[in-house]
Amino acid sequence: MKILITGGTGFVGGAVTRRLLEMGHGVTVIGSSRQCRLPGHDQLTYVSADTTRPGDWQSHIPEQDALINLTGRSVFNLWTESYKKSIYDSRILTTRHLVAALPENSEAVLLSTSAAGYYGDGGEAEKIETMGPGNDFLAQVCRDWEGEAQKAADKGVRVVLMRFGVVLGKGGGAMATMKLPFQFALGGPIGSGKQWFPWIHLQDLVSAIVFLLSAEECHGPFNFTAPQPVRQKDFARQLGAAYHRPALLPAPAFIMKLVLGEFGQSLLQGQKVVPRALGESGYLFSYPDLPSALREIVGG
């Protein structure tokens, strides 16, 4: 297959790109860096572009068999009004321009990222793909993001919406941020720790993308989360155990709100998300539970 990936050099995108190249696919990566951060490969084409703007990068889209849309500014930052705009624009505008460049009557498939934050603060309710969105900032971003991607269906494209949980894996992502305080016995739950923590191992995320690329009957939203969500305090405890350290120092809710503002408030929320659609489609998780995932990542 000929596959185009926006955001294909980041933590998730790089892993997806490497897997597809190993499988023999031709991959075109659109990235914001001037130089490609991935090793050279005969089947890899790199295009540097600002995907929030229309441009020459869109000329690569009509020839593709599949599109994987992973672009999005990191939410792990202080949410000033200008930064919130960059979070929104990097997702919505990129997706809009991607869909605009698709030809009519296309036979391509579009796998477009969303997030478990689509559901807002989920409380104790189990969240499956048929449930509606929340009403906070991230939920609104996800709703509009998915709406832009879904417009590709009007051109004949099979659209898959991937609602990512927190991605855990070696060498980057959330683990790179969280591991340091735990290694120094300074880690602990956020707030009460009772909020649900939706997560997925990087290898399962990549394998699920590969699975859905060829599953022609699959379309619509899919929760990209492990089948066994955990509460945030249990995640902290198990991560501490993986590093052979206690997890006794919680980050108080008022400190999170005071220092990080609206982003801190979002970290105090949770979603009990389960991957019903992936399970019903026949995907089998390699890391369905947190202990097995952490053993692979940490090596404990």
N, C-alpha and C positions, 0 to 999 in steps of 0.2 A: 504493500500500500504506500501511497504518497500521503504523508501526514504533516500538517502544519501545527506548531505549538507556539502560542503566545505565552511569554513568561517561561520559556523552556530551559533557562540556565540557573534558576533558583534551586532551593533545597528540594522541593517537590518536582519542579520542572526538569531539573537535571537528572533526577532518578528516572522519571518517565522517559526522557530522551534516550538515556543509556539503555534502558530495557528495549525500547523499540528498535534502536540500532542493532542491538544484539540479535534481535529477531529477524533482521534483514530488511526492515522497512527503510524507505527514504524519508528523511526528516528535515523539514525546514523550520528553523527556530527564529522567532522574532523576539528580540531583546532590546533593552534600553541602553546597555553598555556599548561603547564603540567597538570593542573587541570581544569576541566570543570567549567565555570563560570555561568552555568545555574542550576536551582534547579533540584534535582534528580527526575526521573520519571521512572516508570516501562518499558515504551516503548522507553526510550532514551538510546542510546549507545554512549559513547564518546571515540574518538581516538585522541591522541596527536601525531602530525606528522609535519614535514617540507614538505609541498606538492610540493615544487620546486624540490624535489628529489624523485626518485622512492623508494618505500619501502613497508613494510608490510601493510600499510594503503590501498594499492591498492587491497588487497585480499578481501576487503569488497564490491568492486564495482560490480562484476558479479552477485551477488544475489539480486541486487536492481531492483525495478520497475521504479524508477525515480531518477534522479540526479539533484541537484540544485547547480550550481557552483557560489559561491559568493566571493571567495577569491580574494584579491587584496590589496596591500599596499596603504595606504592613499595618495592622491595627495596633501593634505593640508600640505605642508612642503616646505622648500627651495630646489629647484631642482639642487642639485649638480649632477655631472655626475654619481657618485656612487648611489645617491638616485634615479635618473632616471632609472638606471639599475635595482634597486630593484622594482620600479613600474612596469617595463616591465616584469621582470622574475617572479614576484609573480603571474602575470596574465597568461602569455603565457606558462610558464613551468608547472604550476599547471594544466592548461587545457590540455596540451599535455599529461601529465601523466595520467590524468583522462580518456581521450579517449583511450590511449594505453591499459588500463586495461579492457576495455569493450570487451565482447566476440563477435565473429562474429555472424551475424544473430540475433542480440539482438532485443528484443521487448520493450526496455526501452525508456524513454523520457529524454532528457537532456535540462534543462533550464539553459542557461549560460549567465552571466552578461556581458554587454558591457556598453556604456555610450553615452549620447547625444553629448559628445565631438567627437564622430565618424564623425560628420559633419563639424568639424573645425569651423572657424569663419564664421557663416552663414549669417551675415548682415541682410537684411530685407526679405530674401527669406524664405518662409514656407518650413520646412523640414519634408518630409514624408519618410516612410521606403524604398521606391524604389530609393531614391537618393543616390549618391555615397559619398565616404568619403572625408574629407578635407586632408590637407597635413602638418599639424603641428604635434608636438610630440604626443599629446593625440590622435589625429585622427589616427596616424600610430599605436599606441598601440592598439586602438580599432579594427582597421582593422586586425591586426595580431591575436588578441585575438579571434575575431569571426572566422577567418580562421581556427584556431586550433579546435574550437568547431565544426565547420561545417564538419570536417573530420569524426565525429561520424556517419554522415548520410551514409557513405560508409559501415558501419556495421549494417545498418538497423534501426538505432536510429532516432526517431523523434526529431529534434533539433529546439529549440526556442531560439532566441537571444534577450536578454532584454536590451534595450538601456535606462539606467536609467537617468532621470533628477536629480536635487538636491532633496534629500529626506528630507521632513519636518515631524517632529513628536516629541512627548514628550520624554524627558529623554536622549537625545543624538543627534548624527548626526550634521547636519549643524546648527540646532537651538541652540544647546549647545554652538557653537562657536559664533553665531551672537547675541544672546540675551543680553549678558552683556553690550556691548556698548550702545545698544538701551535702556536698563533699566536705564542707567545713562545719557540719552539724548545726547550721543556721537555718535550715529549711523547716517548713511547717505549713499547715493549712491556711487558706485565705478566708478571713472572716470566720464565720461559724464552722465552715468546712462541710456543712450539710448539703450544699448545692451539688447537683449532679454534674459530672465531668465527662462529656462525650469525647472519645479519643479513638484513634485508629493507628495501627502500625504502618509505617511508610511502605513496607513491602506489600501489605494487603491493599493499600491505596493504589499502588502501581498495578498490581495484579488485577484489581477490580476494573481499572481503566482498560487494560488489555482485554479482559473478559467482555466488557460492554462494547468495545469497538466492533466486535464480530457478532454480538448477540442481536441480530437484526430485528427481533421482536420486542426489544427493550427500548422504551422511551419514557420521557417524563422525569419526575424527581426520584433520586436515590439517595438515601442517607449513607454517607461514607463514614460510618462509625462501627466500632467493634460491637459484637452482639451482647457484650457484658459491660454496660456502663458502670462507673463507680462514683461514689461521692468524693468530693474534693479532699476531705480529710483522709479517706482510705487511700486515695492516690498518693497523697503526701507521705503517709505511713509506709506504703509499699515502695515508693521511690527511695525514702530514707533507708529502708531495709536493704534495698538493692546495693546501696553504697555503704552498707554496714554502719549507718549513722542514725541517730534518733531524729525524729521530726516533731520537735516539741515547741517550736517558736512560731505561733500563728501570726499572720499579718492582720492586725485589728481592722475591722470594717471602717471605722472612722478615719484611720490613717490612710487607707486605700482611697477613700473619697477625698480627703484633704489634699493628698499629694498628687493623685492622678486624676482627680475630677471625674468627668463622665466615663472615661475609660476605666477608672478604678471601680466605679459602680457596676460596669458591665462584667468585671471579673468576679463580682459577688453574686452574679446570677448563674444559672445553670440550666441545662436541658437534659432530660432523661431520654436520649435519642436512641432508637433501635433501628437496625438496617433491614426492615421487613422486606422491602422490594428486592434487595440483593439476595436475601435468603430464598425468596419465592422464585427468583430467576435461576437459581441453581449454583450461585457462587458459594464456595467453601472457604472460610477464613483459615489462614495459616496461624494467626495469632488472635484467637477469639477472646482471650482473657488477659488481664494485665500482668500477672506473674510471668506468663510465658513470653510476653512482649518485652518486659524489662530484663528478663534473663538474656534474651538475644541482644538487646541494645547495650546494657551495662556489662554483661558477661559475668554477673554474679551468680 
